[in-house]
Amino acid sequence: GHKPGTAYLAGVLDEVLGAGGRLAELAARRPANPPVAAGAKPEVDQAEPWEIADVLTRSPVSATALDFMERAITGFAACYPYTPPADLAPRVQAMLVRMKGALGSSQPVTARFRCVRPAGVLCGVAGQLADDAGQYAQAGGYFEAGELAAAEIGDCDLTAWILGVRSIGVFFRSGYPEAEAMLGRAQEAAASCTPRRRVWIDALSARPLAASAVRASGHRPAHREVMASLDSASSHLDAATGPSGETEFFDRPRLSGMAGTAMLMLRDTGRARSLLGDALASRSAADVKGRALLMLDLAECAAMDGEPEEAARLGSAALGTLGESVIQPVLRRTREVGRSLQRWESMPAVTELASHLAEVSRHPGWEG
């Protein structure tokens, strides 16, 4: 009795009840807006419980699909070191489009949380790929979006990881103070994270610390700060137990590699060569980018030690591992090695490296 009957409903009831049209006649005479009785409350549009439940549980992506997407995104982060950017980038972009659609639609809080974190990881991987391709402004945008995702769900570990991966590209572009500041923020975020995350952030911090302080001529204080950062990283690695998290792939050989780079920055080529050699021997052959950068650091050590032929050989070997892949940090680092060999430019090995570098630089995508 709360809603007026329609003429159609009255006609149906007339037929069923055999009322001879009397109900239809009454329906036609009923005012469209019947008067409200004195003291009565006006009608309000009420939401049924099932409607509320429907809104709370409606999601553009199923829990099963989210399981598959989370595993795929973790896989992207894991295979980044081993996959050519041209192969990985389209898959990452396709997943970003899917995640954008899910986040832009109404969904339960739990489902949104499960979407936001993988979206942040995706942005981190997309930022790394853009850095490798020399698309630095685009990379910065992805990293900032990743930080927003981490902030939305209060995920300190994701914040630390995003800042860490962003600092790598900045470091290889010689932005040492900026990288140092990023890693300072990452250390603050990682204070409550697992030892595996903290060891990686501390190890990353040692490199720009060494470069910045040496350039400011404070060599001995720099040495102490760098060693303190590396000692902290080693202690955290000793404390790391249990399985690694979804973006935690750091291990002892990688720590040796970063320590070797820091020693190179401090001009301690003896220790640098030992550490870098150990790291290179333990690095998977599939990790072409990581191996190339280790070889180029060893090449820089050889150049500092007056061994131009060895430096040129290592530089050419580093370029040779990449094939057709577009990885700007490797190209930039090779150019730095080439500049350190200019005084030996007439030597055949050095000339060969220069020719190899010029040839590779002509490949599409190497500009930047």
Backbone hydrogen bonds in HBPLUS format (Angstrom, degrees):
<---DONOR---> <-ACCEPTOR-->    atom                        ^
c    i                          cat <-CA-CA->   ^        H-A-AA   ^      H-
h    n   atom  resd res      DA  || num        DHA   H-A  angle D-A-AA Bond
n    s   type  num  typ     dist DA aas  dist angle  dist       angle   num
A0010-ALA N   A0006-THR O   2.99 MM   4  6.28 159.2  2.04 149.9 156.0     1
A0011-GLY N   A0007-ALA O   2.93 MM   4  6.12 153.7  2.00 144.9 151.7     2
A0012-VAL N   A0008-TYR O   3.03 MM   4  6.36 155.3  2.10 150.6 156.8     3
A0013-LEU N   A0009-LEU O   2.98 MM   4  6.26 162.2  2.01 151.6 156.2     4
A0014-ASP N   A0010-ALA O   2.86 MM   4  6.09 154.5  1.93 148.9 156.2     5
A0015-GLU N   A0011-GLY O   3.13 MM   4  6.36 156.8  2.18 145.1 150.1     6
A0016-VAL N   A0012-VAL O   3.02 MM   4  6.32 160.6  2.06 151.0 156.2     7
A0017-LEU N   A0013-LEU O   2.81 MM   4  5.85 166.2  1.83 155.1 159.1     8
A0018-GLY N   A0014-ASP O   2.76 MM   4  5.44 118.5  2.14 134.8 148.4     9
A0019-ALA N   A0014-ASP O   2.98 MM   5  4.75 146.8  2.09 127.7 136.2    10
A0022-ARG N   A0019-ALA O   3.33 MM   3  5.73 167.5  2.35 113.1 116.8    11
A0025-GLU N   A0021-GLY O   3.03 MM   4  6.23 152.4  2.11 147.5 155.2    12
A0026-LEU N   A0022-ARG O   3.03 MM   4  6.32 152.7  2.11 144.3 151.2    13
A0027-ALA N   A0023-LEU O   2.91 MM   4  6.18 158.9  1.96 151.7 157.6    14
A0028-ALA N   A0024-ALA O   3.03 MM   4  6.23 148.1  2.13 142.4 150.6    15
A0029-ARG N   A0025-GLU O   3.13 MM   4  6.40 141.8  2.28 140.7 150.4    16
A0029-ARG N   A0026-LEU O   3.13 MM   3  5.14 123.7  2.46  93.4 107.6    17
A0030-ARG N   A0026-LEU O   3.06 MM   4  6.26 127.5  2.35 143.4 156.8    18
A0040-ALA N   A0037-ALA O   2.96 MM   3  5.37 161.9  1.99 132.0 134.5    19
A0051-GLU N   A0048-GLU O   2.93 MM   3  5.28 129.9  2.18 106.7 120.4    20
A0052-ILE N   A0048-GLU O   3.27 MM   4  6.76 152.6  2.35 152.7 160.0    21
A0053-ALA N   A0049-PRO O   2.95 MM   4  6.27 165.8  1.98 155.5 159.4    22
A0054-ASP N   A0050-TRP O   2.85 MM   4  5.99 147.2  1.96 139.3 148.4    23
A0055-VAL N   A0051-GLU O   3.10 MM   4  6.39 157.4  2.16 146.2 150.7    24
A0056-LEU N   A0052-ILE O   2.99 MM   4  6.25 160.9  2.02 153.5 159.1    25
A0057-THR N   A0053-ALA O   3.08 MM   4  6.18 139.1  2.26 143.6 152.7    26
A0058-ARG N   A0054-ASP O   2.92 MM   4  5.74 122.6  2.26 142.4 154.8    27
A0066-LEU N   A0062-SER O   2.93 MM   4  6.22 155.7  1.99 149.5 156.6    28
A0067-ASP N   A0063-ALA O   3.02 MM   4  6.30 149.2  2.12 143.9 151.5    29
A0068-PHE N   A0064-THR O   3.21 MM   4  6.60 159.8  2.25 150.8 154.4    30
A0069-MET N   A0065-ALA O   2.88 MM   4  6.14 159.5  1.92 152.3 158.8    31
A0070-GLU N   A0066-LEU O   2.84 MM   4  5.97 164.2  1.86 154.7 158.0    32
A0071-ARG N   A0067-ASP O   3.14 MM   4  6.38 161.6  2.18 148.0 152.6    33
A0072-ALA N   A0068-PHE O   2.94 MM   4  6.16 155.7  2.00 147.3 154.6    34
A0073-ILE N   A0069-MET O   2.90 MM   4  6.09 160.4  1.93 153.0 157.8    35
A0074-THR N   A0070-GLU O   3.00 MM   4  6.18 160.5  2.04 148.6 153.8    36
A0075-GLY N   A0071-ARG O   2.96 MM   4  6.12 148.8  2.05 140.2 149.3    37
A0076-PHE N   A0072-ALA O   2.93 MM   4  6.34 141.2  2.08 142.6 153.2    38
A0076-PHE N   A0073-ILE O   3.11 MM   3  4.99 119.1  2.50  90.7 105.4    39
A0077-ALA N   A0073-ILE O   3.19 MM   4  6.57 159.6  2.23 150.7 153.9    40
A0078-ALA N   A0074-THR O   3.02 MM   4  6.28 152.3  2.10 145.6 153.8    41
A0079-CYS N   A0075-GLY O   2.84 MM   4  5.97 155.6  1.90 152.6 158.3    42
A0080-TYR N   A0076-PHE O   3.03 MM   4  5.95 121.4  2.39 142.4 154.4    43
A0082-TYR N   A0079-CYS O   2.90 MM   3  5.27 139.1  2.07 112.1 124.5    44
A0083-THR N   A0079-CYS O   3.02 MM   4  5.92 116.8  2.43 156.4 173.4    45
A0087-ASP N   A0084-PRO O   2.89 MM   3  5.42 142.4  2.04 116.2 126.9    46
A0088-LEU N   A0084-PRO O   3.15 MM   4  6.45 156.3  2.21 154.5 161.8    47
A0089-ALA N   A0085-PRO O   2.88 MM   4  5.67 169.0  1.89 154.6 157.6    48
A0092-VAL N   A0088-LEU O   3.07 MM   4  6.34 158.4  2.12 157.9 164.8    49
A0093-GLN N   A0089-ALA O   2.93 MM   4  6.13 162.7  1.96 158.1 162.6    50
A0094-ALA N   A0090-PRO O   2.99 MM   4  6.14 157.4  2.04 145.2 151.0    51
A0095-MET N   A0091-ARG O   3.14 MM   4  6.34 156.1  2.20 143.2 149.1    52
A0096-LEU N   A0092-VAL O   2.91 MM   4  6.17 149.0  2.01 146.7 156.0    53
A0097-VAL N   A0093-GLN O   3.03 MM   4  6.31 154.7  2.09 149.9 155.3    54
A0098-ARG N   A0094-ALA O   3.19 MM   4  6.49 157.1  2.24 142.5 148.4    55
A0099-MET N   A0095-MET O   2.88 MM   4  6.10 159.1  1.93 150.7 156.5    56
A0100-LYS N   A0096-LEU O   2.83 MM   4  5.98 154.4  1.89 147.7 154.9    57
A0101-GLY N   A0097-VAL O   3.11 MM   4  6.36 157.9  2.16 146.5 151.3    58
A0102-ALA N   A0098-ARG O   3.10 MM   4  6.42 154.9  2.17 145.1 151.8    59
A0103-LEU N   A0099-MET O   2.92 MM   4  6.13 164.4  1.95 155.1 158.7    60
A0104-GLY N   A0100-LYS O   2.98 MM   4  6.06 136.8  2.17 142.9 154.2    61
A0105-SER N   A0102-ALA O   3.32 MM   3  5.54 164.7  2.34 106.8 111.2    62
A0112-ARG N   A0108-PRO O   2.91 MM   4  6.21 157.1  1.96 153.8 160.9    63
A0113-PHE N   A0109-VAL O   2.94 MM   4  6.19 161.4  1.97 153.6 158.0    64
A0114-ARG N   A0110-THR O   3.12 MM   4  6.37 156.9  2.18 142.0 148.0    65
A0115-CYS N   A0111-ALA O   3.02 MM   4  6.31 128.4  2.29 138.3 152.3    66
A0115-CYS N   A0112-ARG O   2.96 MM   3  4.97 132.7  2.19  96.3 110.2    67
A0116-VAL N   A0112-ARG O   2.81 MM   4  6.04 154.4  1.88 158.2 165.3    68
A0117-ARG N   A0113-PHE O   3.42 MM   4  6.59 172.6  2.43 158.1 156.0    69
A0119-ALA N   A0115-CYS O   3.04 MM   4  6.13 150.7  2.12 145.6 154.7    70
A0120-GLY N   A0116-VAL O   2.94 MM   4  6.26 147.1  2.05 150.0 159.0    71
A0120-GLY N   A0117-ARG O   2.97 MM   3  5.06 119.3  2.35  99.3 114.5    72
A0121-VAL N   A0117-ARG O   3.02 MM   4  6.42 155.9  2.08 154.6 161.4    73
A0122-LEU N   A0118-PRO O   2.82 MM   4  6.06 161.1  1.86 151.3 156.7    74
A0123-CYS N   A0119-ALA O   2.96 MM   4  6.21 153.4  2.03 144.2 151.0    75
A0124-GLY N   A0120-GLY O   3.04 MM   4  6.36 148.2  2.15 142.8 151.3    76
A0124-GLY N   A0121-VAL O   3.06 MM   3  5.04 116.5  2.48  93.6 109.3    77
A0125-VAL N   A0121-VAL O   3.00 MM   4  6.38 158.1  2.05 155.1 160.2    78
A0126-ALA N   A0122-LEU O   2.80 MM   4  6.03 165.6  1.82 155.0 159.8    79
A0127-GLY N   A0123-CYS O   2.84 MM   4  5.96 148.0  1.95 141.4 150.0    80
A0128-GLN N   A0124-GLY O   3.06 MM   4  6.34 153.7  2.13 144.2 150.6    81
A0129-LEU N   A0125-VAL O   2.97 MM   4  6.28 162.4  2.00 154.6 159.0    82
A0130-ALA N   A0126-ALA O   2.94 MM   4  6.15 155.4  2.00 145.2 152.0    83
A0131-ASP N   A0127-GLY O   2.91 MM   4  6.12 154.0  1.98 146.7 153.9    84
A0132-ASP N   A0128-GLN O   2.94 MM   4  6.24 157.5  1.99 150.3 156.2    85
A0133-ALA N   A0129-LEU O   3.07 MM   4  6.32 140.1  2.24 140.1 150.6    86
A0133-ALA N   A0130-ALA O   3.17 MM   3  5.05 124.4  2.50  91.2 105.4    87
A0135-GLN N   A0130-ALA O   2.83 MM   5  5.00 150.7  1.91 159.4 152.5    88
A0134-GLY N   A0131-ASP O   3.04 MM   3  5.12 160.7  2.08 105.8 111.7    89
A0328-GLN N   A0132-ASP O   2.62 MM 196  4.92 171.7  1.63 136.9 140.1    90
A0139-ALA N   A0135-GLN O   2.93 MM   4  6.16 154.5  1.99 150.1 158.4    91
A0140-GLY N   A0136-TYR O   2.97 MM   4  6.20 158.5  2.02 146.5 151.3    92
A0141-GLY N   A0137-ALA O   3.11 MM   4  6.42 150.6  2.20 144.4 151.9    93
A0142-TYR N   A0138-GLN O   3.07 MM   4  6.42 157.7  2.12 152.6 157.7    94
A0143-PHE N   A0139-ALA O   2.99 MM   4  6.28 165.8  2.01 157.3 161.0    95
A0144-GLU N   A0140-GLY O   2.96 MM   4  6.15 156.7  2.02 146.6 153.0    96
A0145-ALA N   A0141-GLY O   2.99 MM   4  6.22 155.4  2.05 146.5 153.2    97
A0146-GLY N   A0142-TYR O   2.88 MM   4  6.19 150.0  1.97 148.3 157.2    98
A0147-GLU N   A0143-PHE O   2.96 MM   4  6.32 150.2  2.05 146.8 154.3    99
A0148-LEU N   A0144-GLU O   2.99 MM   4  6.32 150.2  2.08 144.8 153.0   100
A0149-ALA N   A0145-ALA O   3.00 MM   4  6.33 153.1  2.07 146.7 153.5   101
A0150-ALA N   A0146-GLY O   3.05 MM   4  6.35 158.9  2.09 147.4 152.7   102
A0151-ALA N   A0147-GLU O   2.87 MM   4  6.11 155.5  1.93 148.7 155.5   103
A0152-GLU N   A0148-LEU O   2.92 MM   4  6.13 152.6  2.00 148.7 155.6   104
A0154-GLY N   A0150-ALA O   2.94 MM   4  5.84 106.7  2.49 135.7 153.8   105
A0155-ASP N   A0150-ALA O   2.91 MM   5  4.98 160.8  1.94 146.4 148.3   106
A0154-GLY N   A0151-ALA O   3.23 MM   3  4.86 153.8  2.31  94.1 101.9   107
A0159-THR N   A0155-ASP O   3.11 MM   4  6.40 157.0  2.17 146.9 153.7   108
A0160-ALA N   A0156-CYS O   2.90 MM   4  6.14 162.8  1.93 152.1 155.8   109
A0161-TRP N   A0157-ASP O   2.98 MM   4  6.20 157.2  2.03 146.9 153.3   110
A0162-ILE N   A0158-LEU O   2.91 MM   4  6.09 167.1  1.93 154.7 157.6   111
A0163-LEU N   A0159-THR O   3.03 MM   4  6.24 170.2  2.04 154.4 157.0   112
A0164-GLY N   A0160-ALA O   2.90 MM   4  6.01 150.3  1.99 142.3 151.4   113
A0165-VAL N   A0161-TRP O   2.93 MM   4  6.20 170.2  1.94 161.3 161.1   114
A0166-ARG N   A0162-ILE O   2.97 MM   4  6.09 154.5  2.03 147.1 155.1   115
A0167-SER N   A0163-LEU O   2.98 MM   4  6.07 148.8  2.08 142.0 149.6   116
A0170-VAL N   A0166-ARG O   3.47 MM   4  6.74 165.7  2.49 148.6 152.7   117
A0171-PHE N   A0167-SER O   2.82 MM   4  5.96 155.3  1.88 148.9 155.6   118
A0172-PHE N   A0168-ILE O   3.09 MM   4  6.40 160.1  2.13 152.0 156.2   119
A0173-ARG N   A0170-VAL O   3.13 MM   3  5.13 143.1  2.27  97.0 108.0   120
A0175-GLY N   A0170-VAL O   2.93 MM   5  5.22 157.6  1.98 159.0 152.2   121
A0174-SER N   A0171-PHE O   2.90 MM   3  5.11 151.3  1.99 114.5 116.7   122
A0179-ALA N   A0175-GLY O   2.89 MM   4  6.10 162.0  1.93 158.7 164.7   123
A0180-GLU N   A0176-TYR O   2.86 MM   4  6.00 158.5  1.90 152.1 158.3   124
A0181-ALA N   A0177-PRO O   2.96 MM   4  6.19 154.1  2.03 144.9 151.3   125
A0182-MET N   A0178-GLU O   2.98 MM   4  6.26 160.3  2.02 150.7 155.9   126
A0183-LEU N   A0179-ALA O   2.96 MM   4  6.17 160.8  2.00 150.0 155.0   127
A0184-GLY N   A0180-GLU O   2.92 MM   4  6.15 137.3  2.10 139.5 151.5   128
A0185-ARG N   A0181-ALA O   3.13 MM   4  6.48 154.6  2.19 148.4 153.6   129
A0186-ALA N   A0182-MET O   2.89 MM   4  6.22 149.1  1.98 142.5 152.5   130
A0187-GLN N   A0183-LEU O   2.85 MM   4  6.03 150.1  1.94 142.2 148.9   131
A0188-GLU N   A0184-GLY O   3.19 MM   4  6.49 152.5  2.26 141.7 148.4   132
A0189-ALA N   A0185-ARG O   3.01 MM   4  6.33 159.7  2.05 149.2 154.6   133
A0190-ALA N   A0186-ALA O   2.84 MM   4  6.00 145.8  1.95 145.1 155.2   134
A0191-ALA N   A0188-GLU O   3.35 MM   3  5.40 162.9  2.38 102.7 107.5   135
A0193-CYS N   A0190-ALA O   2.89 MM   3  4.81 165.6  1.91 111.2 115.0   136
A0197-ARG N   A0194-THR O   3.13 MM   3  5.48 126.3  2.44 105.3 117.6   137
A0198-ARG N   A0194-THR O   3.21 MM   4  6.54 160.5  2.25 150.6 156.3   138
A0199-VAL N   A0195-PRO O   2.85 MM   4  6.02 155.8  1.91 155.1 160.3   139
A0200-TRP N   A0196-ARG O   3.44 MM   4  6.51 159.7  2.49 137.2 141.6   140
A0201-ILE N   A0197-ARG O   3.16 MM   4  6.44 162.4  2.19 150.4 154.9   141
A0202-ASP N   A0198-ARG O   2.94 MM   4  6.07 165.3  1.96 151.6 155.7   142
A0203-ALA N   A0199-VAL O   2.93 MM   4  6.06 157.1  1.98 145.0 151.7   143
A0204-LEU N   A0200-TRP O   2.90 MM   4  6.10 161.2  1.94 150.3 155.5   144
A0205-SER N   A0201-ILE O   2.99 MM   4  6.13 149.2  2.09 142.5 151.1   145
A0206-ALA N   A0203-ALA O   3.28 MM   3  5.44 136.6  2.48  99.9 110.5   146
A0209-LEU N   A0205-SER O   3.21 MM   4  6.19 153.7  2.29 150.0 157.9   147
A0210-ALA N   A0206-ALA O   3.04 MM   4  6.15 156.4  2.10 143.0 148.3   148
A0211-ALA N   A0207-ARG O   3.05 MM   4  6.33 168.0  2.07 155.2 158.2   149
A0212-SER N   A0208-PRO O   2.86 MM   4  5.81 169.3  1.88 148.0 151.6   150
A0213-ALA N   A0209-LEU O   3.08 MM   4  6.03 166.5  2.10 146.1 150.4   151
A0214-VAL N   A0210-ALA O   3.08 MM   4  6.03 161.7  2.11 147.6 152.9   152
A0215-ARG N   A0211-ALA O   3.14 MM   4  6.18 158.1  2.19 142.9 149.1   153
A0216-ALA N   A0212-SER O   3.09 MM   4  6.32 133.2  2.32 136.5 149.1   154
A0218-GLY N   A0213-ALA O   3.06 MM   5  5.50 143.2  2.20 163.7 155.1   155
A0217-SER N   A0214-VAL O   2.91 MM   3  4.89 156.6  1.97 106.0 110.8   156
A0222-ALA N   A0218-GLY O   2.96 MM   4  5.94 150.9  2.05 149.4 158.7   157
A0223-HIS N   A0219-HIS O   2.87 MM   4  6.14 152.1  1.95 151.9 159.8   158
A0224-ARG N   A0220-ARG O   3.14 MM   4  6.45 157.8  2.19 151.9 156.3   159
A0225-GLU N   A0221-PRO O   3.01 MM   4  6.29 162.6  2.04 152.3 156.6   160
A0226-VAL N   A0222-ALA O   2.88 MM   4  6.04 165.3  1.90 157.7 161.7   161
A0227-MET N   A0223-HIS O   2.95 MM   4  6.09 165.9  1.97 149.5 153.7   162
A0228-ALA N   A0224-ARG O   2.93 MM   4  6.08 152.1  2.01 144.8 152.8   163
A0229-SER N   A0225-GLU O   3.01 MM   4  6.26 153.8  2.08 145.6 152.1   164
A0230-LEU N   A0226-VAL O   2.94 MM   4  6.25 159.3  1.99 153.3 159.0   165
A0231-ASP N   A0227-MET O   2.77 MM   4  5.92 155.1  1.83 147.5 155.0   166
A0232-SER N   A0228-ALA O   2.96 MM   4  6.09 154.8  2.02 142.3 149.0   167
A0233-ALA N   A0229-SER O   2.99 MM   4  6.25 152.5  2.07 141.6 149.2   168
A0234-SER N   A0230-LEU O   2.92 MM   4  6.18 158.7  1.96 148.2 153.5   169
A0235-SER N   A0231-ASP O   2.95 MM   4  6.20 154.9  2.01 147.4 154.1   170
A0236-HIS N   A0232-SER O   2.98 MM   4  6.24 160.3  2.02 150.6 155.6   171
A0237-LEU N   A0233-ALA O   2.95 MM   4  6.18 151.0  2.03 146.8 155.3   172
A0238-ASP N   A0234-SER O   2.98 MM   4  6.27 151.6  2.07 145.0 152.3   173
A0239-ALA N   A0235-SER O   3.09 MM   4  6.37 140.8  2.25 140.1 150.8   174
A0240-ALA N   A0236-HIS O   3.06 MM   4  6.23 116.4  2.48 137.4 152.8   175
A0240-ALA N   A0237-LEU O   3.20 MM   3  5.11 149.0  2.30  96.8 106.0   176
A0248-GLU N   A0245-GLY O   3.26 MM   3  5.02 171.0  2.27 105.9 107.1   177
A0255-LEU N   A0251-ASP O   3.06 MM   4  6.38 149.4  2.15 148.7 158.2   178
A0256-SER N   A0252-ARG O   2.94 MM   4  6.29 152.3  2.02 151.8 159.7   179
A0257-GLY N   A0253-PRO O   3.00 MM   4  6.33 150.0  2.09 144.0 151.8   180
A0258-MET N   A0254-ARG O   3.05 MM   4  6.37 161.8  2.09 151.6 154.7   181
A0259-ALA N   A0255-LEU O   2.88 MM   4  6.04 157.9  1.93 150.1 157.1   182
A0260-GLY N   A0256-SER O   2.83 MM   4  5.99 150.1  1.91 143.9 152.4   183
A0261-THR N   A0257-GLY O   3.03 MM   4  6.36 152.9  2.11 146.3 152.9   184
A0262-ALA N   A0258-MET O   2.99 MM   4  6.25 156.3  2.05 146.2 152.6   185
A0263-MET N   A0259-ALA O   2.92 MM   4  6.21 156.3  1.98 149.4 155.7   186
A0264-LEU N   A0260-GLY O   2.95 MM   4  6.21 148.8  2.05 143.7 152.6   187
A0265-MET N   A0261-THR O   2.95 MM   4  6.28 153.4  2.02 147.0 153.9   188
A0266-LEU N   A0262-ALA O   3.06 MM   4  6.39 138.0  2.24 139.6 151.2   189
A0268-ASP N   A0263-MET O   2.88 MM   5  5.20 159.2  1.93 158.9 152.8   190
A0267-ARG N   A0264-LEU O   2.90 MM   3  4.90 158.8  1.95 107.3 112.2   191
A0272-ALA N   A0268-ASP O   3.01 MM   4  6.10 158.2  2.06 150.5 157.2   192
A0273-ARG N   A0269-THR O   2.86 MM   4  5.82 163.8  1.89 144.2 147.4   193
A0274-SER N   A0270-GLY O   3.30 MM   4  6.51 158.4  2.35 144.5 149.9   194
A0275-LEU N   A0271-ARG O   3.02 MM   4  6.21 172.4  2.03 157.1 158.8   195
A0276-LEU N   A0272-ALA O   2.84 MM   4  5.91 169.0  1.85 157.5 161.3   196
A0277-GLY N   A0273-ARG O   2.91 MM   4  5.80 152.8  1.98 138.0 145.8   197
A0278-ASP N   A0274-SER O   3.10 MM   4  6.32 159.3  2.15 146.4 151.4   198
A0279-ALA N   A0275-LEU O   2.99 MM   4  6.24 159.5  2.04 148.3 154.3   199
A0280-LEU N   A0276-LEU O   2.88 MM   4  6.06 158.3  1.92 149.1 154.7   200
A0281-ALA N   A0277-GLY O   3.03 MM   4  6.18 156.5  2.08 146.3 152.4   201
A0282-SER N   A0278-ASP O   3.22 MM   4  6.43 137.7  2.41 140.5 150.7   202
A0282-SER N   A0279-ALA O   3.22 MM   3  5.27 131.8  2.46  95.2 107.7   203
A0283-ARG N   A0279-ALA O   3.05 MM   4  6.12 121.4  2.41 141.1 155.9   204
A0283-ARG N   A0280-LEU O   3.32 MM   3  5.16 145.2  2.45  94.8 104.4   205
A0287-ASP N   A0284-SER O   3.06 MM   3  5.47 150.9  2.14 109.8 117.9   206
A0288-VAL N   A0286-ALA O   2.94 MM   2  5.56 130.8  2.18 106.6  91.9   207
A0291-ARG N   A0287-ASP O   2.97 MM   4  6.15 165.8  1.99 156.7 161.2   208
A0292-ALA N   A0288-VAL O   2.89 MM   4  5.92 156.1  1.95 143.4 150.5   209
A0293-LEU N   A0289-LYS O   3.04 MM   4  6.28 161.4  2.07 153.6 157.6   210
A0294-LEU N   A0290-GLY O   3.08 MM   4  6.31 153.8  2.15 145.5 152.6   211
A0295-MET N   A0291-ARG O   2.93 MM   4  6.17 160.1  1.97 151.5 156.8   212
A0296-LEU N   A0292-ALA O   2.96 MM   4  6.21 151.0  2.04 145.9 154.0   213
A0297-ASP N   A0293-LEU O   3.04 MM   4  6.27 147.6  2.15 141.7 149.7   214
A0298-LEU N   A0294-LEU O   3.00 MM   4  6.32 155.8  2.06 147.4 154.2   215
A0299-ALA N   A0295-MET O   2.79 MM   4  6.08 144.1  1.91 141.1 152.3   216
A0300-GLU N   A0296-LEU O   2.94 MM   4  6.19 150.3  2.03 141.4 148.5   217
A0301-CYS N   A0297-ASP O   3.00 MM   4  6.34 152.3  2.07 145.0 152.5   218
A0302-ALA N   A0298-LEU O   2.96 MM   4  6.27 158.0  2.01 148.4 153.8   219
A0303-ALA N   A0299-ALA O   2.95 MM   4  6.24 155.1  2.01 148.9 155.6   220
A0304-MET N   A0300-GLU O   2.98 MM   4  6.24 158.7  2.02 148.7 154.1   221
A0305-ASP N   A0301-CYS O   2.97 MM   4  6.22 144.0  2.10 145.0 155.4   222
A0307-GLU N   A0302-ALA O   2.79 MM   5  5.01 158.1  1.83 149.8 149.6   223
A0306-GLY N   A0303-ALA O   3.12 MM   3  5.15 162.0  2.15 107.0 109.9   224
A0311-ALA N   A0307-GLU O   3.07 MM   4  6.28 158.6  2.11 152.5 159.3   225
A0312-ALA N   A0308-PRO O   2.85 MM   4  6.01 162.6  1.88 151.3 155.4   226
A0313-ARG N   A0309-GLU O   2.92 MM   4  6.07 155.3  1.98 144.2 151.5   227
A0314-LEU N   A0310-GLU O   2.99 MM   4  6.18 164.8  2.02 149.9 153.2   228
A0315-GLY N   A0311-ALA O   2.97 MM   4  6.17 154.2  2.03 146.2 154.0   229
A0316-SER N   A0312-ALA O   2.96 MM   4  6.18 163.3  1.99 152.1 155.4   230
A0317-ALA N   A0313-ARG O   2.94 MM   4  6.15 156.0  2.00 146.9 154.3   231
A0318-ALA N   A0314-LEU O   2.90 MM   4  6.10 152.5  1.97 146.0 152.9   232
A0319-LEU N   A0315-GLY O   3.16 MM   4  6.46 160.7  2.20 148.7 152.7   233
A0320-GLY N   A0316-SER O   2.91 MM   4  6.09 151.1  1.99 145.1 154.0   234
A0321-THR N   A0317-ALA O   3.19 MM   4  6.44 131.5  2.44 143.1 152.9   235
A0321-THR N   A0318-ALA O   3.33 MM   3  5.51 142.1  2.49  99.5 108.9   236
A0322-LEU N   A0319-LEU O   3.23 MM   3  5.75 155.3  2.29 112.6 119.2   237
A0325-SER N   A0322-LEU O   3.07 MM   3  5.43 161.8  2.11 134.4 133.5   238
A0330-VAL N   A0327-ILE O   3.16 MM   3  5.76 129.9  2.42 114.6 125.9   239
A0331-LEU N   A0327-ILE O   3.33 MM   4  6.70 160.6  2.37 150.1 155.8   240
A0332-ARG N   A0328-GLN O   2.85 MM   4  6.02 171.4  1.86 168.2 170.1   241
A0333-ARG N   A0329-PRO O   2.96 MM   4  6.02 158.3  2.01 139.6 145.9   242
A0334-THR N   A0330-VAL O   2.91 MM   4  6.10 152.9  1.99 147.9 155.2   243
A0335-ARG N   A0331-LEU O   3.01 MM   4  6.30 153.7  2.08 149.9 156.5   244
A0336-GLU N   A0332-ARG O   3.13 MM   4  6.50 148.4  2.24 143.5 151.9   245
A0337-VAL N   A0333-ARG O   3.06 MM   4  6.43 154.4  2.12 146.5 152.9   246
A0338-GLY N   A0334-THR O   2.85 MM   4  6.14 157.6  1.90 149.1 155.9   247
A0339-ARG N   A0335-ARG O   2.94 MM   4  6.25 150.2  2.03 146.5 153.7   248
A0340-SER N   A0336-GLU O   3.10 MM   4  6.42 146.1  2.22 142.9 152.0   249
A0340-SER N   A0337-VAL O   3.05 MM   3  5.09 120.1  2.42  95.2 110.6   250
A0341-LEU N   A0338-GLY O   3.10 MM   3  5.19 149.0  2.19 100.3 109.9   251
A0342-GLN N   A0339-ARG O   3.34 MM   3  5.32 169.0  2.35 108.0 108.8   252
A0344-TRP N   A0341-LEU O   2.93 MM   3  5.50 156.9  1.98 118.3 125.9   253
A0345-GLU N   A0342-GLN O   3.12 MM   3  4.92 151.1  2.20 115.9 111.8   254
A0347-MET N   A0344-TRP O   2.96 MM   3  5.71 164.3  1.99 126.3 131.3   255
A0351-THR N   A0347-MET O   2.91 MM   4  6.15 160.2  1.95 160.0 166.6   256
A0352-GLU N   A0348-PRO O   2.86 MM   4  6.05 153.6  1.93 148.5 155.8   257
A0353-LEU N   A0349-ALA O   3.06 MM   4  6.33 152.2  2.13 141.5 148.3   258
A0354-ALA N   A0350-VAL O   3.03 MM   4  6.31 160.5  2.07 148.8 153.7   259
A0355-SER N   A0351-THR O   2.97 MM   4  6.24 154.3  2.03 147.5 154.4   260
A0356-HIS N   A0352-GLU O   2.90 MM   4  6.11 159.1  1.94 149.0 154.9   261
A0357-LEU N   A0353-LEU O   2.84 MM   4  6.03 160.4  1.88 153.6 158.9   262
A0358-ALA N   A0354-ALA O   2.95 MM   4  6.14 156.2  2.01 143.8 150.2   263
A0359-GLU N   A0355-SER O   2.94 MM   4  6.15 154.1  2.01 147.0 154.0   264
A0360-VAL N   A0356-HIS O   2.97 MM   4  6.20 165.8  1.99 152.4 155.8   265
A0361-SER N   A0357-LEU O   2.95 MM   4  6.04 153.1  2.03 145.2 152.9   266
A0362-ARG N   A0359-GLU O   3.18 MM   3  5.45 150.4  2.27 103.3 112.0   267
A0363-HIS N   A0360-VAL O   3.01 MM   3  5.51 162.6  2.04 114.7 120.4   268
A0366-TRP N   A0363-HIS O   3.19 MM   3  5.79 161.2  2.23 139.7 139.6   269
